[in-house]
Amino acid sequence: MSRSGKTDLEKLILLINLGVLYSLKNNYIDINEAEYFLYTPYMLRLLKENNCSIDLINIIHKGTELEDIRGLKIDFRSEVEKMFKECEDM
């Protein structure tokens, strides 16, 4: 994939991730839907295969762990907001 194609792919995934996180934060979708749309091992594999940035891969990986966070009595909303900020910073 060309450098500009990779950059476009990364931007697209970041935009989708922002939308998923916003929707989670505002209870428009639940974790299962977020996992279905974006936070899957398959998506992680695709990002790695396309040599996407490690920061993007790490952000998506954190999304795959959201269900675990909710089960550990960690402030879910706070974690989602942290992920949103990380994504914005990218």
C-alpha positions as CSV (number, residue, x, y, z in Angstrom):
1,M,0.0,0.0,0.0
2,S,1.3,3.5,-0.8
3,R,2.2,5.9,1.9
4,S,-0.8,8.1,1.1
5,G,-3.1,5.1,1.0
6,K,-1.8,4.0,4.4
7,T,-2.3,7.5,5.8
8,D,-5.9,7.6,4.4
9,L,-6.6,4.2,6.0
10,E,-5.3,5.3,9.4
11,K,-7.4,8.5,9.2
12,L,-10.5,6.6,8.3
13,I,-10.0,4.1,11.2
14,L,-9.4,7.0,13.6
15,L,-12.6,8.7,12.5
16,I,-14.5,5.5,12.9
17,N,-13.0,5.0,16.3
18,L,-13.9,8.5,17.4
19,G,-17.5,7.8,16.4
20,V,-17.6,4.4,18.2
21,L,-16.1,5.9,21.4
22,Y,-18.6,8.9,21.2
23,S,-21.4,6.4,20.8
24,L,-20.2,4.3,23.7
25,K,-19.8,7.3,25.9
26,N,-23.4,8.5,25.2
27,N,-24.9,5.0,25.4
28,Y,-26.0,5.0,21.7
29,I,-24.3,1.6,21.4
30,D,-23.1,-1.0,23.8
31,I,-19.8,-2.8,24.0
32,N,-21.0,-5.7,21.9
33,E,-21.9,-3.4,19.1
34,A,-18.5,-1.6,19.4
35,E,-16.7,-4.9,19.2
36,Y,-18.8,-5.9,16.2
37,F,-18.0,-2.7,14.3
38,L,-14.3,-2.2,15.1
39,Y,-12.7,-3.8,18.1
40,T,-11.9,-7.3,16.8
41,P,-8.8,-9.4,16.4
42,Y,-9.5,-9.3,12.7
43,M,-9.2,-5.5,12.6
44,L,-6.0,-5.7,14.6
45,R,-4.6,-8.2,12.0
46,L,-5.6,-6.0,9.1
47,L,-3.9,-2.9,10.6
48,K,-0.7,-4.9,11.2
49,E,-0.8,-6.4,7.7
50,N,-1.1,-2.9,6.3
51,N,1.8,-1.6,8.5
52,C,-0.4,0.9,10.3
53,S,1.1,2.9,13.1
54,I,1.7,1.1,16.4
55,D,-0.3,3.9,18.2
56,L,-3.4,3.2,16.1
57,I,-3.0,-0.5,16.7
58,N,-2.7,0.1,20.4
59,I,-5.8,2.2,20.5
60,I,-7.9,-0.4,18.7
61,H,-6.4,-3.1,21.0
62,K,-7.6,-1.1,24.0
63,G,-11.0,-1.2,22.5
64,T,-10.9,-5.0,22.5
65,E,-10.4,-4.8,26.3
66,L,-13.3,-2.5,27.1
67,E,-15.6,-5.4,28.2
68,D,-12.9,-6.5,30.7
69,I,-12.6,-3.0,32.1
70,R,-16.4,-2.8,32.7
71,G,-16.2,-6.1,34.6
72,L,-13.3,-4.9,36.8
73,K,-15.3,-2.1,38.3
74,I,-13.0,0.5,36.7
75,D,-14.7,3.7,35.7
76,F,-15.8,2.7,32.2
77,R,-16.8,6.2,31.1
78,S,-13.4,7.6,32.2
79,E,-11.5,4.9,30.2
80,V,-13.6,5.7,27.1
81,E,-12.8,9.4,27.5
82,K,-9.1,8.6,27.8
83,M,-9.3,6.6,24.6
84,F,-11.2,9.4,22.9
85,K,-8.5,11.9,23.8
86,E,-5.7,9.6,22.7
87,C,-7.4,9.2,19.3
88,E,-7.9,13.0,19.0
89,D,-4.2,13.5,19.7
90,M,-3.2,11.2,16.9
